[in-house]
Amino acid sequence: MGKRRTATKAKNKYEGMLFGEIAIKLSFISQAQLREANYCQQATHSKIGEIMIQRGFLDEDQVLLIISKQRGLKIVDLDKIKIPKKVAGFEGVIAMLYRVIPLGRKDGH
């Protein structure tokens, strides 16, 4: 995946749905493909998205979209936005601790 992207909180109509359920709802995979991936997951304990990529059922962009919908996040292409210089001073340790990428400041915060 060559694009730099992140996600921001968005309205979540997929809350509580499993990865495979969302993939089916989006018509990315069939029930048979989900069954095959679930069987493989039970045997390997790998992540379902990784299995679906390995088997050719999904590509990385589809997996990213499903995860963003599952978690109620909006995908942001970091190559298409300008991050203000003020944000560059954001403490890297804080960013790593909270697993965030600051995109801007609002009201001095």
Backbone torsions as a table, in degrees:
resi	resn	phi	psi	omega
1	MET	NA	106.1	-175.8
2	GLY	-84.3	-17.9	-177.4
3	LYS	-78.5	145.1	174.7
4	ARG	-92.6	116.6	-178.2
5	ARG	-138.7	157.2	173.0
6	THR	-144.3	-173.7	-178.7
7	ALA	-136.5	149.5	175.9
8	THR	-125.2	157.9	-176.0
9	LYS	-62.2	134.4	179.4
10	ALA	-139.1	168.3	176.8
11	LYS	-60.4	138.0	-172.6
12	ASN	-121.7	98.0	175.4
13	LYS	-85.7	-5.6	-179.0
14	TYR	-100.5	8.1	-177.3
15	GLU	-55.8	132.0	178.4
16	GLY	85.9	-6.4	179.5
17	MET	-85.7	146.4	176.3
18	LEU	-78.8	158.2	-179.2
19	PHE	-51.0	-50.7	-178.1
20	GLY	-64.1	-36.4	177.9
21	GLU	-62.9	-41.2	179.1
22	ILE	-67.3	-42.3	179.0
23	ALA	-58.7	-39.5	177.8
24	ILE	-70.7	-44.4	-179.8
25	LYS	-59.1	-35.4	178.8
26	LEU	-83.7	2.3	-179.5
27	SER	61.0	32.6	177.4
28	PHE	-84.4	-31.4	-177.5
29	ILE	-138.3	167.4	176.1
30	SER	-98.8	168.4	175.2
31	GLN	-60.5	-39.3	-179.5
32	ALA	-64.0	-40.5	178.2
33	GLN	-65.9	-38.4	177.7
34	LEU	-64.7	-43.7	177.9
35	ARG	-59.4	-44.4	179.7
36	GLU	-62.4	-44.4	179.8
37	ALA	-65.8	-39.9	178.0
38	ASN	-64.1	-40.7	177.9
39	TYR	-61.3	-45.7	179.5
40	CYS	-64.2	-38.4	-179.8
41	GLN	-64.2	-40.5	178.7
42	GLN	-62.4	-35.5	-178.0
43	ALA	-79.5	-33.6	-172.4
44	THR	-108.4	-18.4	-176.0
45	HIS	61.8	24.4	176.0
46	SER	-82.5	165.7	176.7
47	LYS	-71.9	141.0	-175.6
48	ILE	-61.1	-37.9	179.0
49	GLY	-63.9	-41.1	177.9
50	GLU	-63.1	-41.1	179.2
51	ILE	-62.8	-43.7	-177.9
52	MET	-67.2	-32.6	174.8
53	ILE	-68.6	-46.7	-179.0
54	GLN	-59.4	-37.5	-178.3
55	ARG	-83.5	-5.7	179.3
56	GLY	81.3	13.5	179.7
57	PHE	-77.4	-34.3	-178.3
58	LEU	-134.7	158.7	170.3
59	ASP	-106.3	174.2	-175.8
60	GLU	-62.3	-36.9	179.1
61	ASP	-64.5	-38.6	178.1
62	GLN	-66.2	-41.2	178.1
63	VAL	-61.9	-45.1	178.5
64	LEU	-59.8	-43.3	179.5
65	LEU	-63.0	-44.1	179.9
66	ILE	-62.8	-46.1	179.9
67	ILE	-63.0	-40.6	179.6
68	SER	-64.2	-40.1	178.3
69	LYS	-68.4	-40.8	-179.2
70	GLN	-61.3	-37.3	-176.5
71	ARG	-98.1	1.4	178.8
72	GLY	70.8	37.1	-178.7
73	LEU	-114.4	149.1	176.7
74	LYS	-99.0	133.5	178.6
75	ILE	-76.4	132.5	178.4
76	VAL	-122.0	125.2	177.2
77	ASP	-83.5	108.4	-175.9
78	LEU	-66.2	-18.3	176.9
79	ASP	-78.3	-13.0	-177.4
80	LYS	-106.2	1.6	177.5
81	ILE	-122.2	154.6	177.7
82	LYS	-105.2	122.5	178.9
83	ILE	-88.5	121.8	-177.6
84	PRO	-59.3	147.5	-180.0
85	LYS	-60.2	-32.7	179.4
86	LYS	-57.9	-32.3	-178.5
87	VAL	-73.6	-24.7	-178.9
88	ALA	-58.7	-25.1	179.0
89	GLY	-81.3	0.0	179.5
90	PHE	-59.8	133.7	-177.9
91	GLU	-62.1	119.7	179.2
92	GLY	-60.2	-35.4	179.8
93	VAL	-64.4	-41.5	178.8
94	ILE	-64.6	-43.3	179.0
95	ALA	-59.8	-43.4	179.7
96	MET	-68.6	-40.4	-179.3
97	LEU	-60.9	-45.4	-177.4
98	TYR	-94.8	0.4	178.2
99	ARG	54.2	53.1	-179.6
100	VAL	-126.7	157.4	171.4
101	ILE	-122.5	111.4	-178.9
102	PRO	-69.9	133.6	-180.0
103	LEU	-109.5	-13.4	-179.0
104	GLY	179.6	178.0	178.0
105	ARG	-121.0	150.4	178.2
106	LYS	-137.5	127.5	178.4
107	ASP	54.0	41.6	177.6
108	GLY	77.0	5.5	-179.4
109	HIS	-115.0	NA	NA
